[in-house]
């Protein structure tokens, strides 16, 4: 079971690793769902995580709110991707949508290219894509080399036990193409039960390991 701890800034990383996290998702501003940290935080976090034989995914998101970005915001994201690559991040998490709820294919292609060799994760922007189009989204993302989708399986307002059925469906849709990483409401207390029900061997969350 791989547990990915979603952390804010550097502060909680040592405790999360001690508690059993094998992968860190590094964010700032978790109150708005996570944004990109500063270069200084990113550098120190990557160094520390690698010294402790774990891996790290850096959130690439210029602000909270929706996932429809301006050209300027996309330039910011591209610059942050180059920083993550320069500093040695294992992976990056981002997602760009159009106003009608589909993947912004041109923007995503450009950002995936900028990620150059790092593992690319489509974050929970995926959950804003209508369910009827999620199979097509999985296929498109897989074709672009995206390795993983972080998803709650529905709106975050729903508890994870109410989205398990859709997460199971997503795992089947993605089989042999990319990984489904469930998140949102997964804790150290329920992680074994949730992952067994969905049929995955990894989970994500701020409380997926008990360190507070």
Secondary structure, DSSP 8 states (H G I E B T S, - for coil): -EEEEEEETTTTHHHHHHTT-SEEEEEB-GGGT-B---HHHHHHHHHHHHHTT-EEEEE--SSSS-S---HHHHHHHHHHHHHHHHHT-SEEEE--B-TTSSB-HHHHHHHHHHHTTSEEEE-GGGGGS-GGGHHHHHHHHHHTT--EEEE-SS-TTS-HHHHHHHHHHHHHHHTTT-EEEEESS-BTTTHHHHHHHHT-SEEEETBSS---
